[in-house]
Amino acid sequence: VRVHVPWGAAMWFPSMPMLLAPFSPLEAFGLWGQLCQSWRQRLWAENTRKEVLSHLNFGVLRLDHDKSISACAALAKYIPDTLHVLNLDFFRCHLGQAAAEQLASAIPPGLLHLQLGLTRSRVGSGGLRRLAEKLPSSLKSLWLDVGSCFVGNEGILAINLQALPDLKSFHLSAENDLKVDDTSLQFLADGISSLSTLRLDFSRCRVSFRGIQYLAERLPALETLQLS
């Protein structure tokens, strides 16, 4: 969980680590609510606690395998089914199959907007497949970054856009993966007919002009298109 420490406060905590321990987001908001109450902002704190039931941002950095599993397990335990917007960032963590299983179980069935930042998280093709299986059909926007995760075509082919009929915005980054080629791009191209926004980053992958041409022939009337 990212915690901002004002300038000057560090002198009181000279050895404070970036992450003390994984804990539940709702517990964090409870502590923050107490702080607001002490500053006579109780109403604001109460309203924000209600908002967290529908919107949640959660990010961690460079967790090892065991702590990644603990963080994902906490999310699975505390995220409510009423959540509408979920933004998760596991930059350079060691997720692996077990943590991906926990993370997949944390995705609420009625979610509308999902952002998963998994850059260099070692999620692998198996982990991505498990996450893709849990994508709710209610999604309206999906932002997925698996750069340097080496998920390959096997992982990308698990992202079935045709099973997401309400999806309007899709962002996928799979950069630095030499196991991703035209097969992945062509598979995704067959499921983009309902989109208004499409962003794809296949930098330093094995995507060729043939794959791009296949995509171009199937593009709907997009409002936003970004290809890398």
N, C-alpha and C positions, 0 to 999 in steps of 0.2 A: 504494500500500500504506500503510495507516495505521500510523504508528509513534508510540508514546507516549513522551514525554520527561519524566522526573520533574521536579518543581518544583526549581528551582535549577540544573538542568543547562543551561538556556538561556543562562546567563551565559557558558558556554564556547562556545556556538554562536549568537552574536547575530544572524547573518544566515542561519540555516538555513532553506531553503524547506520548504514543507509536503510537497512531493514532489520528490525529487532526480531520479529517472528511473524509468521502468517497468522492473521486473525480475521474474524468475520467482518465484512463490510458493515453489517448492521450494528455490530458492537462498536465499530469506529464512529458511526453516526450517533450512537447513544452518548459516547464521551463528548463528541462535538456539541451535542445538544445541551449537555450540562454546562459546557463552557459558555455557550450563548446565553444560557439562563443566568449565569453569573454576571453577564454584561447587560442584563435586563432586555434580552432579545428572545424571550421564551417563545413568543408567537411565531417568529421567523424560524426558530429551530423546529417547532412542531410542524410547520408547513413543509419544511425541507425534509423532515423525516417521513412525511406522507408521500412526497415526491419520489423518494428513493424506492418506494414500492413499485414505481412504474419506470424509473430511469436509474441506471446504475453504471458507474465507471469504476473499473478495478484494474490496477496495473502493478506489476512486480518486475524486478530486474535481476537477472543472473542468479536465479535460484538453482540449487543443485537438485538432483532427482528426488530425494526424500522430501525436501521442502516444497517442491513443485506439487507432489502428490498431496501434501497437507493443505496447500493453498487451494487446490482444485476441490478437495474434499470439503473444505469450509464453504466454498462457493455453492457446491451441490447441496449443502445442508441449509444454507441461509437464504438463497435466492428464492423469492416467492413466485408462484405460478402466475401471478398477476402482472409480472414484469412485461413492459412493452419495448423498452430500449436497453440494450446491453452492450457495453463496450469493454472488452477485455484485452489486455496487453501483457504478453509473456515474453518480452524481448530477451533473447539469449538465455532463456531458462532451459533446463533439461527435463522436458515433459515426458517423452517416452510413451509407451503404450498404456501403462497403468494410469498416469496422470491424465492422458487424453480420454480415457474411459470415464474418469471422475468429471472432467470438464464437459464431456458430452452429456452426462446426466444432469448438469447444471443448467442446460438450455431449456427455458420454459416453453411449454407447448403452444402458447398463444403469442409468442414474441413477434414484434413487427419490424424491428430494426436491430441487426446484429453486426458488430464489428469485432473481428478477431485478429489481433496483431501477434503473429507467431514467428516472427523473423528469428532465424537461427535457434529455434526452440527444440530441434531434434524430434519433432512430432512424427516424422516418417509417414510413409504411405498408409500404413495400418491405422495410425492415429487420425489422419485426415479422413480416411474412410469412415471411421467410427463417428467423428464429428459430423460428417456430411449426412450420415444416416439419421441423425437427430435434428436436422434442420426442419423447423416447423413449416408447414405449407402456408401459414399465415404471413410469412416474411414479405415485407415490401422493399426492404433494402438489405443487401449483404455485402460487407466489406471484409475481404479475407487476404491476409498477407502471410504467405508461406515461403518467403524468400530465403534462400540458402537452407531450406529444410530437406531438400532432395526427396520430394514426395513422388516425383516421376509421373509418367502418364497414368500409372496405376492409381495414384492418389487423386489426380485431377478428374479422372473418369468417374469418380464417386460423386462428384458435384453435379447432381441431376437438376438442372435448371427447369426442365419441363415439369418437375414435381412441385414447383413453386409458382403457381398460376398468378399470384398477386404481385410478384416481384417486378419492381420498376427500375431499381438501381442496383448494378452489380459491379464490384471492383475486385479484381484478383491480381495479386502479384506473386509470381513464382520465379523470380529472377535467380540467376546463377545455378540453374538446375539443368544439367546436360541430359537428363533422362526425360525431359519434357520436349516434345516435338509437335509436328503438325497434327498428330492424332488427337492431342488434347485440344488444340484450337478448333479443329473441325467438330469435335464432340460438343464443345461449348457453343459453337455457332448454331447448332441445331436447336438450341433452347433459348434464344434471345429475342424471339418474336414479340414479346410483350414489354420489352425494356424501353425506357426513355433515356437512361444513362448507362453507358458502358465504358469501363476503364480496365484495360488489360496491360500488364507489365510482364513480358517474357524476355526481358533483357538477358543476354548471355545464355539463352536456351537454344534449342535446335529447331526453332520455328523458321520456316522458309517462305518464299514468295507464294508457293502453292497454298500453304495454310492461310496466308493473309488474303489471297484471292478468294478462297472458299468462304472466308468470313465476309468479305466485301459483298459477295453475291447474295448474302442472306441478311444483310443489315436492315433492320426496320427503320422507320422514320424517327431517328434518335434526336434528342435535344442536346446531348453531350456525348462525345466520343473521344477517347484518349487511348492511343496504342503506343507501347514502348517495346 
